[in-house]
Amino acid sequence: MSRLLVLPFAAPLLTAALLLAVPRRRTAHRLAGLAVTAAVLVLAVALLVVTRDGTVPVERIGGWHPLVAIGFAADAFSALMVTVCAVVVLACLATTAASGDDHDPLFVPLVLVLSAGAYGAFLTADLFNLFVLVEVMLVPSYALAALGGGATRLGAARVYVAMNLLASTILLAGVGLVYGVTGTVQFGDLAAAARTSPTVAVAAGVVLLALAVKSAVVPWHDWLPRTYPEAPPVVLALFSGLLTKVGLYALIRVYAVVYDGDPAYHGVIAAAALLSMVVGVFGALGEATMRRVLTFHMVSQIGYVLLGLALFTAASLAAAVFYLVQYILVKTALFLCAAAVHAGHRTDRLDRLSGLSTAQPVLALAFAGAALSLAGLPPFSGFVAKFLLIRAVGDAGQWVAVTVAVGVSLLTLASMLKIWGGAFWGEPPAPDEVAATRVPARTVLPALTLAVVSLLLGPVAQPLLGLADTAAAGLLDPDAYLRAVSGR
Amino acid sequence: MSAAVAVGVLVAAAVHLLLQRGQLRVILGFVLLGHAVNVLLLSAGGLDRRAPAFDGAGAEVADPLPQAFALTAIVISFGITLYLLGLLSADGPTGGGEKETGDGPSATAGGEGETGGGPSATERGAGGGER
């Protein structure tokens, strides 16, 4: 099994290289993209089964010494993230295949390289490889963000590239500093290093800072709502599912391994988490297009996951993992709906849209399901996630955080209602007013599927809860992971 | 000490350029910032603050790992710099005032930018392999 750990990274990369050789075969591009992503999904589910009981498969490429080998390792947390991201990539590729948005010969290869970087970042067990794999993921995203051109999009792409390049440079500097003081960048040897040595804590703090910028944590969130909404709509769905989530995963992993959940920093993380939640949701309320509202919400939801990390108890970490998984699915569904609206109406401004619920019932159904889940209403998975998180926070006696979490949930519902009231409610506009084309139902099907999965994860939460518990146990007590990674 | 001074000067110059208005200056600022981090990576190979990474390496043996890091980082930042230059040319000279709008030129130049990203993707794989 451990030999196969390289495949989620290698297979999409090789497929992308082969597809570049046949740029005109659109059907081949679609089929190969879907097939290799489906294969990664199958592999990831197999990994979930293996890691379910806390086993940690490790593979060192070429069998080098653990210190210098390029190592991949999977625990339940990594396997869960790879699974969810494969689902997201599959949904996005299926949507573009159905809508024909993949006409650019570079689209599918770029998406595959991006996804390969994301899977690799989830599976790597080494700080420097984390940097490399994050770059593998980001470089195609730079090209995807500018796909199609146009002055506004290119302007936003420049800001996006500049911001991420700055964050990557800081990340690299942090990795260099960590190596300079410890002589290793491998997670196994860095275990709890920041807890014993303040110098390491400062060096690893630079890494955490860079990862916080990449995950758009307040006060470094500003680039996200400025750049994401200008990206091509389906690409935006992909970005929302993968990019900031890799940053968040790495943030959780580095804090759990290198700092060993040091309580001295819980206050700082909690403050950033609460600020993100509040700033994100108020920003969302003030925006006027579907994609801008949803993008600002990402900041708010990132805060929820960080709140789980800030407490660093078994219950709160399990809640954070559960939250992260269901939120990636829900958010991608919402962005795919926004992309479908944009494809049909050439705009997603709420004041230009109305009556979509009668004109496009399938789209309305998908959006409503995902939006209710995001707001945390039962019986959707969003409710289970928020309930777990708020219960964990309440058990820790943090009543301020409980109040903020519940209040932000209500405001989330309010902003979802704003989209619903603006775009879906009301009379459909007269046909001569707007040159709207009906989006075929098959392009909405992937979004609907994700919404249904989110609905199912509510009442049938037990399997995912079990996995989230295992993942949290692995983060709280990373001994098994660290022993496997360091090969001792 | 000399490495620290070099990093400081490079970062100061980079920040100065990054805060300028023109896109080209920003790109040059990122190039300098990349150099600063590469110097930092190389100086992380010094053995005066910690034990050698490999058994049997004396004080006169340089640590090879940071050099591999710097090599990989150079390849990555080179690829991204090319892409940034592609984005710059997609929009024409800023403030030149003579041309543009219309998706025609931007779309083709965007294509150039992507091919700049394409090869670097494979190079990055190779760079990671060397490490």
Interface residues (C-beta under 8 A of the other chain):
Chain A: L13 A16 A17 L20 L67 V68 I70 L106 P109 L110 V113 F128 N129 V132 L133 E135 V136 V139 P140 Y142 A143 A146 L147 G148 G149 G150 A151 L154 G155 A157 R158 V161 A162 L165 L166 T169 L172 A173 V175 G176 L177 Y179 G180 V181 T182 G183 T184
Chain B: L18 Q23 V26 F30 L33 G34 A36 V37 L40 L41 S43 A44 G46 R49 R50 A51 P52 A53 F54 D63 L65 P66 F69 T72 A73 I76 S77 G79 I80 Y83 L84 L87 A90 D91 E100 T101 D103 S106 A107 A109 G110 G113 E114 G117 G118 S120 A121 T122 R124 G125 G127 G128 G129 R131
